[in-house]
Amino acid sequence: MNDIKEDSRFKSYLDESELESITLDDAQRTKFLDGETMVCEAQKVFMYTPMTEHIHKVCGVLTVTTFKLSFASAEDTEQPNCCQQNCLLGVNDLCLSSIDVIYQIGDRTKKRLVPGQSVSGKVKELLIVCKNMKYLEFSFKSSDKDSGKNIANSLLHHAYPKRHQLLFAYEYNEPYVSTNLGKEVRLFYSKLDWEKELRRTNCQNWRVSHVNYNYQVSPLLVETLIVPQSVTDTIIKDAVEKFRNRFCPVWVWGTASGAALVRMADILPTISDRTEENKLLEHIRKSHPERKQPHIVDLSSPTPKEINSSYLRLRELCTPDSPRTFKSQDFKFYGLLDSTRWLTHVSTCLTRAVEAAEQLQDHGCTVVLQEGNGQDLNCVVSSLTQIILDPYFRTKSGFQSLIQKDWVVLGHPFTNRLGHILSKEIEQSPIFLLFLDCVWQLTRQFPTAFQVSETYLTTVWDSAHVSVFDTFLFNCQHQRVMASLGNGNAHPPLVLRSVWDWREQFADRDIALFCNPLYDDSFAGPLNPSTGLSGLDVWDQCYFRWLSELEIPRGGRPQIDLYSRYLVSEIFQHYAAAGDVNGTTRARPTTGDDDYYLELLKKANGFFPFGRGGATINDVLLSGDALDSQSILNLNNE
């Protein structure tokens, strides 16, 4: 396992000649996972904290392996216990799959390096920007000749694999035994989970079909399909040929009154006759006890391309490379945020989900969600609709089961959308982040309705880029099954490791922070969220946590969260002392040490548990003019 690294914002009080003489002992060097190998190493590398004009720096060893980019320094000390500690990655480690853009920094230049190509000249500095908006800057001015070039070329080759089998998951040899995963999530790999879901919702006039057994009908769909009772397997076989991605209408959720939530792709663009589509819609209508016409929600916009364009503009806003850039953006922050259109897309998805929920709940109509390929916005709006209506999906186990059902096994193309593979044919787009942002908006508006916390949602997004777990590595379930079977000596069987086995990454104290201390499981009604832009907020923990200058020392929402955890722990102690074991049904968010949260309160800063402590708002950012009304600093201090 990797060593836990110290805060990258450490300001050295040694001069450069002393820094360059520092050596690392074995305990401080990067540790490798089982199956991980070194690709390249550079000594005497300086790591700069972003936006500090190279004032804050640490000297150490930069290593590229088949799994990660790792920076280790002799100046590192034990990591503060108030920060999330990943067992696979240290504080200054980046999984190669999380790296999105690499820039070569010159004296007055900033050049984006092209994946798959090689750098021939001298490299003085590199800026690494990740898909989760983390960014690190390294200087090779004191390193051996060609160190920077070798690191850059190693990253350009290994961080952008051209084949799926080159991902680290295929090399990872650590034994894996899932112990209690069944209590945490229903994987929906088998027909049993689908049958249970059909019974749980008590939705009538729908049946389980095995027409896609061995993925004979559609490799992009799950083997078990739930279809109207009147639809025969022959009808499905004939109809599936007419739909894009062979994604015919499938049931994902329903109500006891007979209203169902159905997902489908659009008809192939080469087909002008929509007879087959209309036939299946008629069968869906007949499945309703009152034969009500289904309500169709068109999800053709925004497109994955538009969402990715918005995300890139948002990321540029959240990753300023200098105090001057930050200050320039800060004075017009809200205008720049609006121009990204990211929150507009969040608003659109929530509005469509509310529309679907109202049709299902208030009008008792079946809702059919339809988009081009059936596997992008369909996943987002379908999941949000179920969260709004079904309190089970607001629990931790239910939320994980929902992602498994509507995203993993129903074929959201994670490989393509998360950019795991380098290919001109792949259209990268953070659809999954858009969904998590929508959920975060709901948790803000209904703080007692969700068992999952903000920290949990942020951690899920980080984990989507760790190339160890199969959950977010594939485009469909069929690919996952084929990888697990292997291909002789060419490709040994892949060991499937679920990301929902959180103990593979975190200790119990970190996992305890995944649950909301204010969760009230008696809140069983549907949600009625505000979906307009005025009701939405910026997910600052996820997007701004790498900007140390924005971190509030011992302040912000984490203080409220931690104090709530402490109070809930105290309440449980009083119930236990009184012998009242049934005093509450709320899950106790404690690690067993009731003083733990009080200790955290003294240390936790505004981006806890992701901030590294000790940050103060930089004087450079506050000098000169007073804060503008659009300032991000105002936003973070509200």
C-alpha positions as CSV (number, residue, x, y, z in Angstrom):
1,M,0.0,0.0,0.0
2,N,1.1,3.6,-0.5
3,D,2.5,5.8,2.2
4,I,0.1,8.5,3.4
5,K,1.5,11.8,2.3
6,E,1.5,15.2,4.0
7,D,-0.2,18.5,3.0
8,S,1.0,19.7,-0.4
9,R,0.6,23.3,0.9
10,F,3.6,22.9,3.2
11,K,5.9,26.0,3.0
12,S,9.5,25.1,3.2
13,Y,11.8,27.2,5.3
14,L,14.9,25.6,3.8
15,D,16.8,27.1,0.9
16,E,16.9,25.2,-2.4
17,S,20.4,23.9,-1.9
18,E,19.3,22.2,1.4
19,L,16.1,20.9,-0.2
20,E,18.1,19.3,-3.0
21,S,20.2,17.4,-0.5
22,I,17.3,15.7,1.1
23,T,17.0,12.0,0.6
24,L,14.2,9.6,1.3
25,D,14.4,6.5,3.5
26,D,12.5,3.3,2.6
27,A,9.5,4.3,4.7
28,Q,9.1,7.5,2.9
29,R,9.4,6.2,-0.6
30,T,6.3,5.3,-2.8
31,K,5.0,1.8,-2.0
32,F,3.6,-0.3,-4.8
33,L,0.4,-2.3,-4.9
34,D,0.5,-6.0,-5.8
35,G,1.0,-6.0,-9.6
36,E,2.1,-2.3,-9.8
37,T,5.4,-1.6,-11.5
38,M,7.6,1.5,-11.8
39,V,7.8,3.2,-15.2
40,C,9.9,6.2,-14.5
41,E,11.4,8.2,-11.5
42,A,12.7,11.7,-11.1
43,Q,14.8,12.9,-8.2
44,K,14.9,16.5,-6.7
45,V,11.5,17.5,-8.1
46,F,9.7,20.5,-6.7
47,M,6.0,20.3,-6.2
48,Y,4.3,23.7,-6.1
49,T,1.0,24.5,-4.4
50,P,-1.3,26.0,-7.1
51,M,-1.9,29.7,-6.9
52,T,1.0,30.5,-4.6
53,E,3.4,32.0,-7.2
54,H,5.8,29.1,-6.4
55,I,6.2,30.3,-2.8
56,H,5.0,27.1,-1.3
57,K,7.0,24.1,-2.5
58,V,8.2,20.7,-1.5
59,C,11.2,18.8,-2.8
60,G,10.9,15.1,-3.4
61,V,10.8,12.1,-5.7
62,L,8.2,12.0,-8.5
63,T,7.4,8.5,-9.7
64,V,5.2,7.2,-12.6
65,T,4.0,3.6,-12.2
66,T,1.5,1.5,-14.1
67,F,-1.2,2.7,-11.6
68,K,-0.4,6.2,-10.5
69,L,1.7,9.4,-10.5
70,S,3.2,9.6,-7.0
71,F,5.1,12.4,-5.3
72,A,7.0,11.5,-2.1
73,S,9.1,13.9,0.0
74,A,11.4,13.5,3.0
75,E,9.6,16.6,4.5
76,D,6.3,14.7,4.6
77,T,5.1,13.9,8.1
78,E,2.3,11.8,9.3
79,Q,-1.0,12.8,7.6
80,P,-3.5,14.6,9.9
81,N,-6.2,12.3,11.1
82,C,-8.8,14.9,10.2
83,C,-8.4,14.1,6.5
84,Q,-9.8,11.3,4.3
85,Q,-7.0,8.6,4.0
86,N,-7.2,6.4,0.9
87,C,-5.5,3.0,1.3
88,L,-4.7,2.9,-2.4
89,L,-3.6,6.5,-3.0
90,G,-1.7,9.0,-0.9
91,V,-2.4,12.7,-0.7
92,N,0.0,13.6,-3.5
93,D,-0.8,10.5,-5.6
94,L,-2.9,10.6,-8.8
95,C,-4.4,7.5,-10.3
96,L,-3.4,7.6,-14.0
97,S,-7.0,7.2,-15.1
98,S,-7.9,10.4,-13.3
99,I,-5.4,12.5,-15.3
100,D,-7.2,14.5,-18.0
101,V,-4.8,17.2,-19.3
102,I,-1.0,17.7,-19.1
103,Y,0.5,21.1,-19.7
104,Q,4.2,21.9,-20.3
105,I,5.0,25.2,-18.6
106,G,7.6,27.5,-19.9
107,D,8.8,30.9,-18.7
108,R,5.8,32.6,-20.4
109,T,4.1,29.7,-22.2
110,K,1.6,27.0,-21.4
111,K,1.5,24.2,-23.9
112,R,-1.0,21.3,-23.8
113,L,0.7,18.0,-24.5
114,V,-1.0,15.6,-26.9
115,P,-1.6,12.1,-25.5
116,G,0.1,9.3,-27.5
117,Q,2.8,11.6,-28.8
118,S,6.3,12.2,-27.4
119,V,8.1,15.2,-26.1
120,S,11.5,15.7,-27.5
121,G,12.8,19.0,-25.9
122,K,13.6,19.9,-22.4
123,V,10.7,20.0,-19.9
124,K,11.1,22.5,-17.0
125,E,7.7,22.3,-15.5
126,L,4.5,20.2,-15.8
127,L,1.0,21.1,-14.8
128,I,-1.4,18.1,-14.3
129,V,-5.1,18.7,-14.4
130,C,-7.4,15.8,-13.3
131,K,-11.0,14.9,-14.1
132,N,-12.0,15.6,-10.5
133,M,-10.4,19.1,-10.8
134,K,-7.4,18.3,-8.7
135,Y,-4.3,19.8,-10.2
136,L,-0.6,19.7,-9.3
137,E,2.4,21.5,-10.7
138,F,6.0,20.1,-10.7
139,S,9.4,21.7,-11.5
140,F,12.4,19.8,-12.8
141,K,14.9,22.6,-12.7
142,S,17.0,20.9,-10.1
143,S,16.5,17.4,-11.5
144,D,18.8,15.4,-13.7
145,K,18.9,16.1,-17.4
146,D,15.8,14.8,-19.3
147,S,13.9,14.0,-16.0
148,G,11.1,16.2,-17.0
149,K,10.9,14.9,-20.5
150,N,11.0,11.2,-19.3
151,I,8.1,11.9,-16.8
152,A,6.1,13.7,-19.4
153,N,6.5,10.9,-22.0
154,S,5.7,8.2,-19.4
155,L,2.5,10.0,-18.5
156,L,1.5,10.6,-22.2
157,H,1.9,6.9,-22.8
158,H,0.6,5.2,-19.6
159,A,-2.2,7.7,-18.6
160,Y,-4.0,7.3,-21.9
161,P,-4.1,3.6,-22.8
162,K,-5.5,2.7,-26.2
163,R,-6.9,-0.7,-25.1
164,H,-9.1,-1.5,-22.2
165,Q,-6.8,-4.4,-21.2
166,L,-4.0,-1.9,-20.5
167,L,-5.9,-0.5,-17.5
168,F,-4.3,-1.3,-14.1
169,A,-7.3,-3.4,-13.0
170,Y,-6.0,-6.2,-15.2
171,E,-2.7,-6.2,-13.5
172,Y,-3.8,-5.8,-9.9
173,N,-3.1,-9.0,-8.0
174,E,-4.3,-8.2,-4.5
175,P,-6.7,-11.1,-3.4
176,Y,-10.3,-9.9,-3.2
177,V,-13.0,-11.5,-1.1
178,S,-16.3,-9.6,-0.8
179,T,-17.7,-10.1,2.7
180,N,-20.8,-8.1,3.4
181,L,-21.5,-6.6,0.0
182,G,-25.0,-8.1,-0.1
183,K,-26.1,-5.9,2.8
184,E,-24.7,-2.8,1.1
185,V,-26.0,-3.1,-2.5
186,R,-28.0,-5.2,-4.9
187,L,-25.9,-5.6,-7.9
188,F,-28.7,-6.5,-10.4
189,Y,-26.4,-8.9,-12.2
190,S,-28.9,-11.8,-11.7
191,K,-32.6,-12.2,-12.4
192,L,-33.2,-12.6,-8.7
193,D,-32.5,-8.9,-8.0
194,W,-34.8,-7.8,-10.8
195,E,-37.6,-10.1,-9.5
196,K,-37.1,-8.7,-6.0
197,E,-37.4,-5.2,-7.3
198,L,-40.6,-6.0,-9.3
199,R,-42.1,-7.5,-6.1
200,R,-40.9,-4.6,-3.9
201,T,-42.6,-2.0,-6.1
202,N,-45.7,-4.2,-6.5
203,C,-46.1,-3.0,-10.1
204,Q,-48.6,-5.1,-11.9
205,N,-48.9,-6.4,-15.5
206,W,-45.1,-6.6,-16.1
207,R,-43.0,-9.8,-16.4
208,V,-39.4,-10.9,-16.3
209,S,-38.1,-11.9,-19.8
210,H,-35.0,-14.0,-20.4
211,V,-34.9,-13.2,-24.1
212,N,-31.5,-11.5,-23.7
213,Y,-29.9,-14.6,-22.1
214,N,-26.2,-14.7,-23.0
215,Y,-26.8,-11.2,-24.5
216,Q,-28.3,-12.7,-27.7
217,V,-30.6,-9.9,-28.4
218,S,-28.7,-6.8,-27.2
219,P,-25.1,-6.8,-25.8
220,L,-25.7,-3.4,-24.3
221,L,-28.7,-4.4,-22.1
222,V,-28.8,-6.6,-19.0
223,E,-29.7,-10.3,-19.4
224,T,-32.9,-9.9,-17.4
225,L,-35.4,-7.6,-19.0
226,I,-38.8,-6.6,-17.5
227,V,-41.4,-6.0,-20.2
228,P,-45.2,-5.7,-20.4
229,Q,-46.9,-9.0,-19.9
230,S,-48.5,-8.8,-23.4
231,V,-45.1,-8.6,-25.1
232,T,-43.8,-11.9,-26.3
233,D,-40.1,-12.7,-26.6
234,T,-40.6,-12.9,-30.4
235,I,-41.9,-9.3,-30.4
236,I,-38.9,-8.1,-28.5
237,K,-36.5,-9.9,-31.0
238,D,-38.2,-8.3,-33.9
239,A,-38.5,-4.8,-32.4
240,V,-35.0,-4.5,-30.9
241,E,-33.4,-4.2,-34.4
242,K,-35.2,-0.9,-35.0
243,F,-33.8,0.9,-31.9
244,R,-30.5,2.7,-31.6
245,N,-28.0,0.6,-29.5
246,R,-30.7,-2.1,-29.7
247,F,-32.2,-0.4,-26.6
248,C,-35.8,-1.3,-26.7
249,P,-38.3,-0.2,-24.0
250,V,-37.5,-1.7,-20.6
251,W,-39.1,-1.3,-17.1
252,V,-36.9,0.2,-14.4
253,W,-39.4,1.1,-11.6
254,G,-43.1,1.2,-10.9
255,T,-45.9,2.0,-8.4
256,A,-48.5,-0.2,-6.8
257,S,-51.1,1.6,-8.8
258,G,-49.7,0.2,-12.0
259,A,-47.8,3.3,-13.3
260,A,-44.3,2.3,-14.5
261,L,-41.1,4.1,-15.3
262,V,-39.7,2.9,-18.7
263,R,-36.5,3.7,-20.5
264,M,-35.9,3.4,-24.3
265,A,-33.7,4.7,-27.1
266,D,-34.9,6.4,-30.2
267,I,-35.6,4.6,-33.5
268,L,-32.7,4.3,-35.8
269,P,-32.3,7.4,-37.9
270,T,-32.5,5.3,-41.1
271,I,-36.0,4.2,-40.2
272,S,-38.8,6.6,-41.0
273,D,-41.7,4.2,-40.2
274,R,-42.2,4.2,-36.4
275,T,-44.7,1.3,-36.5
276,E,-42.5,-0.9,-34.3
277,E,-42.1,1.8,-31.7
278,N,-45.8,2.5,-31.7
279,K,-46.6,-1.2,-31.2
280,L,-44.4,-1.4,-28.1
281,L,-45.9,1.9,-26.8
282,E,-49.3,0.3,-27.2
283,H,-48.2,-2.7,-25.2
284,I,-47.0,-0.4,-22.5
285,R,-50.4,1.4,-22.5
286,K,-52.1,-2.0,-22.1
287,S,-49.9,-2.8,-19.1
288,H,-51.5,0.1,-17.2
289,P,-54.6,-1.1,-15.2
290,E,-56.6,1.8,-16.6
291,R,-55.1,1.6,-20.1
292,K,-53.8,5.2,-19.7
293,Q,-51.7,6.6,-22.5
294,P,-48.0,6.7,-21.4
295,H,-46.4,10.1,-20.9
296,I,-43.2,10.4,-23.1
297,V,-40.4,12.6,-21.8
298,D,-38.0,13.7,-24.6
299,L,-34.4,13.8,-23.3
300,S,-32.6,14.8,-26.6
301,S,-31.1,17.8,-24.9
302,P,-28.6,18.6,-23.5
303,T,-26.3,16.4,-25.5
304,P,-23.2,14.7,-24.1
305,K,-21.1,17.1,-26.2
306,E,-22.9,20.2,-24.7
307,I,-22.5,18.8,-21.1
308,N,-18.8,18.2,-21.7
309,S,-18.3,21.7,-23.1
310,S,-20.0,23.1,-20.0
311,Y,-17.9,21.0,-17.7
312,L,-14.6,22.1,-19.3
313,R,-15.6,25.8,-18.8
314,L,-16.5,25.0,-15.2
315,R,-13.2,23.2,-14.7
316,E,-11.3,26.2,-16.1
317,L,-13.1,28.4,-13.6
318,C,-12.2,26.1,-10.7
319,T,-8.5,25.5,-11.6
320,P,-6.9,29.0,-11.9
321,D,-3.1,28.7,-12.4
322,S,-2.1,32.0,-10.7
323,P,-3.5,34.5,-8.1
324,R,-3.8,37.0,-11.0
325,T,-6.1,34.6,-12.9
326,F,-8.1,33.8,-9.8
327,K,-8.6,37.4,-9.0
328,S,-9.6,38.2,-12.6
329,Q,-12.2,35.4,-12.5
330,D,-13.3,36.2,-9.0
331,F,-14.6,39.6,-9.7
332,K,-17.0,38.3,-12.2
333,F,-17.5,34.8,-10.8
334,Y,-21.2,34.4,-11.1
335,G,-21.3,35.7,-14.6
336,L,-18.6,33.2,-15.6
337,L,-20.4,30.5,-13.8
338,D,-23.6,31.3,-15.6
339,S,-21.7,31.3,-18.9
340,T,-20.6,27.7,-18.4
341,R,-24.3,26.6,-18.4
342,W,-23.4,23.8,-16.0
343,L,-26.1,24.8,-13.5
344,T,-28.5,25.2,-16.4
345,H,-28.0,21.5,-17.3
346,V,-28.5,20.6,-13.6
347,S,-31.7,22.6,-13.6
348,T,-32.9,20.9,-16.8
349,C,-32.3,17.4,-15.5
350,L,-34.1,18.1,-12.2
351,T,-37.0,19.7,-14.0
352,R,-37.4,16.6,-16.3
353,A,-37.3,14.4,-13.2
354,V,-39.9,16.4,-11.4
355,E,-42.1,16.2,-14.6
356,A,-41.8,12.4,-14.6
357,A,-42.4,12.1,-10.9
358,E,-45.6,14.2,-11.1
359,Q,-46.9,12.1,-13.9
360,L,-46.2,8.9,-12.0
361,Q,-47.4,10.1,-8.6
362,D,-50.1,12.7,-9.2
363,H,-51.6,11.5,-12.5
364,G,-50.9,7.8,-12.2
365,C,-49.5,7.6,-15.7
366,T,-46.7,5.4,-17.0
367,V,-43.7,7.5,-18.0
368,V,-41.4,6.6,-20.9
369,L,-38.0,8.3,-21.0
370,Q,-36.6,8.5,-24.5
371,E,-33.3,9.8,-25.7
372,G,-31.0,9.0,-28.7
373,N,-28.9,6.1,-27.4
374,G,-31.0,5.5,-24.2
375,Q,-27.9,5.4,-22.0
376,D,-27.0,9.0,-21.0
377,L,-29.6,11.4,-19.8
378,N,-32.0,8.4,-19.5
379,C,-29.7,7.3,-16.6
380,V,-29.7,10.7,-15.0
381,V,-33.5,11.5,-15.2
382,S,-34.6,7.9,-14.4
383,S,-32.4,7.8,-11.3
384,L,-33.5,11.3,-10.1
385,T,-37.2,10.4,-10.6
386,Q,-36.8,7.3,-8.4
387,I,-34.9,9.3,-5.7
388,I,-37.7,11.9,-5.7
389,L,-40.5,9.3,-5.3
390,D,-38.9,6.3,-3.5
391,P,-37.3,6.8,-0.1
392,Y,-35.4,3.5,-0.4
393,F,-33.1,5.1,-3.0
394,R,-32.2,7.8,-0.5
395,T,-30.6,5.3,1.8
396,K,-26.9,4.4,1.3
397,S,-27.7,0.8,0.2
398,G,-30.6,1.9,-1.9
399,F,-28.6,4.6,-3.6
400,Q,-25.8,2.2,-4.5
401,S,-28.3,-0.3,-5.8
402,L,-29.9,2.4,-7.9
403,I,-26.6,3.2,-9.6
404,Q,-26.0,-0.5,-10.2
405,K,-29.4,-0.9,-11.8
406,D,-29.8,2.3,-13.8
407,W,-26.2,3.0,-14.7
408,V,-24.0,-0.1,-14.4
409,V,-26.1,-3.0,-15.7
410,L,-28.3,-0.9,-18.1
411,G,-25.2,0.2,-19.9
412,H,-24.1,3.7,-19.2
413,P,-20.9,3.9,-21.3
414,F,-18.5,4.7,-18.4
415,T,-15.4,3.7,-20.4
416,N,-16.2,6.3,-23.0
417,R,-17.8,9.0,-20.9
418,L,-15.0,9.0,-18.3
419,G,-12.3,8.8,-20.9
420,H,-10.6,5.6,-19.7
421,I,-9.4,4.8,-23.2
422,L,-7.8,7.1,-25.8
423,S,-9.7,6.9,-29.0
424,K,-10.9,9.4,-31.6
425,E,-14.2,7.6,-31.7
426,I,-14.9,8.1,-28.0
427,E,-17.0,11.1,-26.8
428,Q,-16.0,12.0,-23.3
429,S,-18.6,13.6,-21.1
430,P,-19.1,13.7,-17.3
431,I,-22.8,12.6,-17.3
432,F,-22.3,10.8,-14.0
433,L,-20.9,14.0,-12.4
434,L,-24.0,15.8,-13.6
435,F,-26.2,13.2,-11.9
436,L,-24.2,13.4,-8.6
437,D,-24.5,17.2,-8.7
438,C,-28.2,16.9,-9.1
439,V,-28.4,14.6,-6.1
440,W,-26.2,17.0,-4.1
441,Q,-28.7,19.8,-4.9
442,L,-31.5,17.6,-3.5
443,T,-29.5,16.9,-0.3
444,R,-29.1,20.6,0.2
445,Q,-32.9,21.2,-0.2
446,F,-33.9,18.2,1.9
447,P,-31.1,17.8,4.5
448,T,-32.9,15.1,6.6
449,A,-34.3,13.0,3.7
450,F,-31.0,11.4,2.6
451,Q,-28.8,8.9,4.4
452,V,-25.9,9.6,2.2
453,S,-23.7,12.7,2.9
454,E,-22.0,15.2,0.7
455,T,-18.7,13.6,1.5
456,Y,-20.1,10.3,0.2
457,L,-21.1,11.8,-3.1
458,T,-17.7,13.5,-3.6
459,T,-16.0,10.2,-2.8
460,V,-18.1,8.3,-5.4
461,W,-17.0,10.8,-8.1
462,D,-13.3,10.4,-7.0
463,S,-13.7,6.6,-7.0
464,A,-15.1,6.6,-10.6
465,H,-11.5,7.3,-11.7
466,V,-9.7,4.7,-9.7
467,S,-8.7,2.0,-12.2
468,V,-9.0,-0.9,-9.7
469,F,-12.8,-1.3,-9.4
470,D,-14.9,-2.7,-12.3
471,T,-18.0,-0.7,-11.4
472,F,-17.2,2.3,-13.5
473,L,-14.7,0.7,-15.9
474,F,-17.0,-0.7,-18.6
475,N,-19.5,0.4,-21.2
476,C,-22.0,-2.4,-20.4
477,Q,-22.5,-5.5,-18.4
478,H,-21.6,-7.8,-21.3
479,Q,-18.1,-6.3,-21.5
480,R,-17.7,-6.8,-17.7
481,V,-18.7,-10.5,-18.0
482,M,-16.4,-11.1,-20.9
483,A,-13.5,-9.5,-19.0
484,S,-14.2,-11.7,-16.0
485,L,-14.0,-14.8,-18.2
486,G,-10.7,-13.8,-19.8
487,N,-9.3,-14.8,-23.2
488,G,-6.8,-17.6,-22.6
489,N,-3.2,-16.6,-22.1
490,A,-3.8,-13.3,-24.0
491,H,-6.0,-11.8,-21.4
492,P,-6.3,-13.6,-18.0
493,P,-9.7,-13.3,-16.2
494,L,-10.3,-10.0,-14.6
495,V,-11.0,-10.1,-10.9
496,L,-14.2,-8.0,-10.4
497,R,-13.9,-5.7,-7.4
498,S,-16.9,-3.6,-6.6
499,V,-16.4,0.0,-5.6
500,W,-19.1,-0.4,-3.0
501,D,-16.7,-2.5,-0.9
502,W,-15.5,0.7,0.7
503,R,-13.1,-1.0,3.0
504,E,-10.9,-1.7,0.0
505,Q,-10.1,2.1,0.1
506,F,-11.0,3.5,3.5
507,A,-10.9,2.8,7.2
508,D,-14.1,2.7,9.2
509,R,-13.8,6.3,10.5
510,D,-13.8,7.6,6.9
511,I,-16.7,5.3,5.9
512,A,-18.7,6.7,8.9
513,L,-18.6,10.1,7.3
514,F,-20.5,8.7,4.3
515,C,-23.8,8.8,6.3
516,N,-25.8,11.9,7.1
517,P,-26.1,12.4,10.9
518,L,-29.4,14.2,10.4
519,Y,-31.0,11.5,8.3
520,D,-34.6,10.8,9.3
521,D,-35.9,7.5,7.9
522,S,-39.5,8.5,8.8
523,F,-39.4,11.0,6.0
524,A,-41.1,8.7,3.4
525,G,-42.9,11.1,1.2
526,P,-42.0,12.3,-2.3
527,L,-39.7,15.3,-2.6
528,N,-40.8,18.5,-4.2
529,P,-37.5,20.2,-5.1
530,S,-37.0,23.7,-6.5
531,T,-35.5,23.2,-10.0
532,G,-35.0,26.8,-11.1
533,L,-31.5,28.3,-11.2
534,S,-32.4,30.5,-8.2
535,G,-32.9,27.4,-6.1
536,L,-29.5,25.8,-7.0
537,D,-26.1,26.2,-5.5
538,V,-22.5,25.5,-6.4
539,W,-21.1,22.2,-5.2
540,D,-18.1,23.8,-3.5
541,Q,-16.7,20.8,-1.7
542,C,-16.4,18.9,-5.0
543,Y,-15.3,21.7,-7.2
544,F,-13.2,24.0,-5.0
545,R,-11.6,21.7,-2.5
546,W,-8.2,21.9,-4.2
547,L,-8.1,25.7,-3.9
548,S,-6.4,26.0,-0.5
549,E,-7.0,29.7,-0.4
550,L,-10.7,29.2,-0.3
551,E,-10.6,26.9,2.7
552,I,-12.1,28.3,5.8
553,P,-9.9,27.5,8.9
554,R,-12.1,25.6,11.3
555,G,-15.2,26.9,9.7
556,G,-17.8,26.2,7.0
557,R,-20.5,23.5,6.7
558,P,-18.2,20.7,8.1
559,Q,-18.4,22.3,11.5
560,I,-22.1,21.9,11.5
561,D,-21.9,18.4,10.2
562,L,-19.4,17.3,12.8
563,Y,-21.2,18.9,15.7
564,S,-24.4,17.2,14.5
565,R,-22.5,13.9,14.6
566,Y,-21.4,14.6,18.1
567,L,-24.9,15.5,19.3
568,V,-26.4,12.4,17.7
569,S,-23.7,10.2,19.4
570,E,-24.6,11.9,22.8
571,I,-28.3,11.2,22.2
572,F,-27.5,7.5,21.5
573,Q,-25.5,7.4,24.7
574,H,-28.5,8.7,26.7
575,Y,-30.8,6.1,25.1
576,A,-28.3,3.3,25.9
577,A,-28.0,4.5,29.5
578,A,-31.7,4.5,29.9
579,G,-31.9,1.0,28.4
580,D,-34.1,2.3,25.5
581,V,-32.8,0.3,22.6
582,N,-35.7,1.4,20.4
583,G,-35.3,5.1,21.1
584,T,-34.6,5.8,17.5
585,T,-34.2,3.9,14.2
586,R,-31.7,6.3,12.8
587,A,-28.3,4.8,12.0
588,R,-25.7,5.9,14.5
589,P,-22.9,7.9,12.7
590,T,-20.1,7.2,15.1
591,T,-16.9,5.1,15.3
592,G,-17.3,4.1,18.9
593,D,-15.1,7.0,20.2
594,D,-17.5,9.8,21.1
595,D,-14.6,12.3,21.6
596,Y,-13.5,11.7,18.0
597,Y,-15.9,14.3,16.6
598,L,-15.0,16.9,19.3
599,E,-11.3,16.5,18.3
600,L,-12.2,16.9,14.6
601,L,-14.1,20.1,15.4
602,K,-10.8,21.7,16.5
603,K,-9.0,20.7,13.3
604,A,-11.6,20.4,10.5
605,N,-11.6,23.2,7.9
606,G,-14.1,24.3,5.3
607,F,-13.4,21.4,2.8
608,F,-13.2,18.6,5.4
609,P,-12.4,15.8,5.0
610,F,-10.7,16.7,1.7
611,G,-8.8,19.8,2.8
612,R,-5.4,19.3,4.4
613,G,-5.6,21.9,7.2
614,G,-3.7,25.1,8.0
615,A,-5.1,27.1,5.1
616,T,-5.8,30.8,5.2
617,I,-7.2,33.1,2.6
618,N,-4.2,34.5,0.7
619,D,-3.5,38.2,1.3
620,V,-2.8,38.5,-2.5
621,L,-6.5,37.6,-3.2
622,L,-7.9,40.1,-0.7
623,S,-5.6,43.0,-1.4
624,G,-6.6,46.1,-3.3
625,D,-10.3,46.4,-4.1
626,A,-13.0,45.2,-1.8
627,L,-14.7,41.9,-2.7
628,D,-17.1,42.2,-5.5
629,S,-20.7,41.0,-5.0
630,Q,-20.0,38.2,-7.5
631,S,-16.9,37.0,-5.6
632,I,-16.4,33.3,-5.0
633,L,-14.8,34.3,-1.7
634,N,-18.2,35.7,-0.6
635,L,-19.8,32.5,-1.8
636,N,-17.5,30.4,0.3
637,N,-17.9,32.5,3.4
638,E,-21.7,32.6,3.4
